[in-house]
């Protein structure tokens, strides 16, 4: 008899970004979250739990339940 496989269970987690709560699947990466809200690492400055992240650090972050993000778009002008 073939073995039945279960789909991996996803435990929801809640983060706060710019004062708004988001419910995400556990193990969501910061770049995936930014993409889901139409932003990109490198085009924004991200502060996670009151610690500023460089673009290279932000690219490697996996979000955790309870994280608080502040996201600011980089604007160039003259």
JOJO-V920039 format. One record per residue. N is the residue number from 1. SS is DSSP state (H for helix, E for strand, C for the rest). D_FIRST is the distance of its C-alpha to the first C-alpha in whole Angstrom. Layout:
((N | SS | D_FIRST) (N | SS | D_FIRST))
//
This chain:
((1 | C | 0) (2 | C | 4) (3 | C | 6) (4 | C | 9) (5 | C | 12) (6 | C | 16) (7 | C | 19) (8 | C | 21) (9 | C | 24) (10 | C | 27) (11 | C | 30) (12 | E | 33) (13 | E | 36) (14 | E | 40) (15 | E | 43) (16 | E | 46) (17 | E | 48) (18 | C | 51) (19 | C | 51) (20 | E | 49) (21 | E | 45) (22 | E | 42) (23 | E | 38) (24 | E | 36) (25 | E | 33) (26 | C | 33) (27 | C | 33) (28 | C | 35) (29 | E | 38) (30 | H | 41) (31 | H | 41) (32 | H | 39) (33 | H | 40) (34 | H | 44) (35 | H | 42) (36 | H | 41) (37 | C | 44) (38 | C | 46) (39 | C | 47) (40 | C | 47) (41 | C | 47) (42 | C | 51) (43 | C | 52) (44 | E | 52) (45 | E | 53) (46 | E | 51) (47 | E | 51) (48 | E | 49) (49 | C | 50) (50 | C | 53) (51 | E | 53) (52 | E | 53) (53 | E | 51) (54 | C | 52) (55 | H | 50) (56 | H | 48) (57 | H | 47) (58 | H | 46) (59 | H | 44) (60 | C | 42) (61 | C | 41) (62 | E | 38) (63 | C | 39) (64 | C | 39) (65 | C | 39) (66 | C | 43) (67 | C | 44) (68 | E | 48) (69 | E | 48) (70 | E | 52) (71 | E | 51) (72 | E | 55) (73 | E | 55) (74 | C | 57) (75 | C | 60) (76 | C | 62) (77 | C | 66) (78 | C | 69))
//
